[in-house]
């Protein structure tokens, strides 16, 4: 299952990570950083409700390998070939912010 999920993440152009706590075990099983960086460029959309510091650091480690990568960042930021879109609201509002839902 995790291999299939890794492959889907690797091949996508738009990746939505909504309400995910960036648990290290799950990140490792998915090989999340490898899936995001070692394949085609992506738009990565993620939520961090109220910019919780532990999620900010965990997301930075999981996606970039640097816990400070998303410190004080909301909105869009480009890192390498990837563009990260970060919303600090709940998932339904984030989908609106990302232009996915009215």
Secondary structure as GFF3:
##gff-version 3
##sequence-region A 1 102
A	DSSP	alpha_helix	2	11	.	.	.	ID=ss1
A	DSSP	beta_strand	14	17	.	.	.	ID=ss2
A	DSSP	alpha_helix	24	30	.	.	.	ID=ss3
A	DSSP	alpha_helix	32	37	.	.	.	ID=ss4
A	DSSP	beta_strand	43	47	.	.	.	ID=ss5
A	DSSP	three_ten_helix	49	51	.	.	.	ID=ss6
A	DSSP	alpha_helix	53	63	.	.	.	ID=ss7
A	DSSP	beta_strand	75	79	.	.	.	ID=ss8
A	DSSP	beta_strand	82	87	.	.	.	ID=ss9
A	DSSP	alpha_helix	91	97	.	.	.	ID=ss10
###
